[in-house]
Amino acid sequence: MTGFGRRDGLLVCDGVPLETLARDHGTPLYVYSGAAIDESFRRFDAAFAAVPHLVCYAAKANSARAILARLARLGAGADVVSGGELRAALAAGISPERIVFSGVGKTDDEIAAGVAAGLLAIHVESVRELEKVSAAAAASGTVARVALRVNPDIDARSHPHISTGLSENKFGVDIARAREVFERSRALPGVRMAGVQAHVGSQIFDEAPLSRTACELATLAVSLAAAGFPIETVDVGGGLGIGDGALTPEAYAAAVLPPLRPLPFRVLVEPGRAIVGRAGVLLTRVLYLKREREKNFVVVDAGMNDFLRPALYGAAHAIEPAGRPSDESVFTDVVGPVCETGDAFLRDAVLPLPREGDVLAIHDAGAYGHVMASNYNFRPRPAEVLVDGGAARVIRRREAHEDLVRLEAE
Ligand SMILES: Cc1ncc(COP(=O)(O)O)c(C=O)c1O
């Protein structure tokens, strides 16, 4: 069994009891299954095997170096969205020819770093950015390979905060203007316009927006190639959801590949959540059981600063005891210690009645978990542990108070 499941009544990660990890490393603690990460990457990669392709893992989902390095060894590329992620991906051993650089607000320094690295593609999101990339490349005597991120005005039917392909969203260039932007590039000596890209949202459960995006991109790529542009790649972005009712990687590939398969372009995909989301949990310890005016609260030691998704998006993440579940159940909220009412992981949920000191596992926390953690309420960010071949190792230590004050001055 890879990933998380019960053995002798105890919740384990690749055979290692989570209670043991909480005892050894403290809580809150992120725990990842190396085997589950490998398995989801391989499955995703295999789903696209029918076409020339590259899976550019979206580093924003989880940019821990050990995870990036692991994916690099499996042949992954990366989708990065900042100079920091670019450095992290390169340091983890992902070669520049496998990295695409997205983002609506790249700074001059970030553009220069992308150009200098010689990336597979810089994804430009405006004419002004295109001019800047060209100028940076021309100044250093190179030509940058660029793909245009287009906004196809497609509703991903996901949470509004993570829908990115609607005309009102800040991302990309209106697909109707794509040709005009490509034409503009003919006067720019530092860019080679070799691809198109779109990413319409995240945590998508519905295949319609995904297949429509692929169709729009395919049509656009064909017309641009016919107009003489050296199109090599069509990048359909990421966005595949996880959890109950999620599309499998095979169903996802079946939704996006039909318009692309007959074309002479390499297909790029940028999954983040689908690779690491299910491969991680956040362990937290029960501090108090509280009952006020008929309402129960399980107060745990992880807060919204450690794992933001429930507070930010109202995301529901299953929670279960790491130890043997009690036979009694409780109707309760599970809340953190942060001074915000929004600091809740579950509301009005039925859980096996925990006791003070019990360890709970918050599931599907491998993506957009630690990367979104903050020091709000002056709380140190949690440690991260990777379970690999039955052994656990710390891949990021827990922050200490000294880490938080280190950059301060009087
Ligand atoms: C450009 C781009 N690509 C890929 C992703 C990854 O999305 P997901 O983790 O939902 O697959 C994102 C997420 O925001 C993104 O903005």
The ligand as an ORCA input file, in Angstrom:
! r2SCAN-3c Opt
* xyz 0 1
  C       0.039     28.623    -14.662
  C      -0.319     27.522    -13.739
  N      -0.020     26.270    -14.093
  C      -0.296     25.215    -13.294
  C      -0.917     25.399    -12.065
  C      -1.173     24.193    -11.213
  O      -2.489     24.009    -10.919
  P      -2.966     22.681    -10.174
  O      -2.165     22.564     -8.934
  O      -4.394     22.926     -9.907
  O      -2.729     21.544    -11.108
  C      -1.269     26.698    -11.663
  C      -1.948     26.910    -10.388
  O      -2.284     27.964     -9.966
  C      -0.949     27.783    -12.513
  O      -1.244     29.045    -12.169
*
